[in-house]
Amino acid sequence: MSQFRSAKRRMKVSVGESVRIIRELQYLSQNQLAELTGIPQSTISAIENDRVRLGLERAKILARALKCHPAVLVFPGWEIDQQSAA
């Protein structure tokens, strides 16, 4: 196993990509997420494609529906301290 180097570089992920990834990991369609949040499907699509800014209020609503901390959506790629995320 010593012949392998450990991976250190992180992928660059946009805010929209983080929303899409977390949504897909939970096997939710955009329409299902729209029903859960009250955010129109067209807006969710625009967020995921980085055409519309997520914003703090939408981040909170989406985070509740996706069962994650809003910071996970707003700051993709940052490590979040478990205590501050709770």
N, C-alpha and C positions, 0 to 999 in steps of 0.2 A: 504494500500500500504506500510505501514511502516514495514511490516513483510518481505519484500524482501530487500536483499542487492544489491547495485548497482555493476555492473560488472566493474572490474578495470584491470584485466589481459588481455593483448593483445596476439593474436595468433602470433607465430613465423612463418614468411613467408619468403621463400627464394626469391632471385631475379627472378629466373625462374618462381616460383609460382605467383609472382606479375604480370609478363608479361601475364601468362595464365589467371589469374583472370580478369585482365582489358580487355584482348581480348575477353573473353567469355561474360563479361558484355555488350560488344558492339555487341554481336551476330556475331562475325567474326570467320571464320575458319582460320586455319593456312595458307591454300592456298590463301584466300582472303587477309590476312595480308602480305603474301609474294608478292602478286601483288601490293599492296599499297606501299610497302617499297623497293622492289627490292632485298630483302634479301631472299635467297632460303628457301623453306619450310623446308627442312632438317635442316638448321641452326636454324630456329625458333623453331623446335621441340627440337633440342639439347639445346638451351637456356632455354626453358621451363622445360626441364628435368635436368637442371644444369650440363650438360656434356660439355658445351662451355660457357666461360665467356662472359657476355654481352658486356662489353667495352663501353667507352664513346660515340664513334661515332655511334655505333648501338643503344645505348640508345637514342640518339638524334633523329635518324631516326624513331625508334619505337614510341617514345613519340609523334612525329608529327602525325603519322598515328593513334595513339590511343587517341589523343587529351588530353594529360596529360603532366605534367612537368617531365623532365627526372629524377629528384630526386625521384619521386614516384616509378620509376622502379629500380633505383640504390640503394636507401636506404629504402627498404620496412620496415614498422613498425615505422618509424620516423614521427613525426608531422612536417609539413612544414608550415612555416609562409606564409600566403596568399600574403603579400606584396612582399616577396622575390621570391615567385613562379610565379609572374606575369611577 
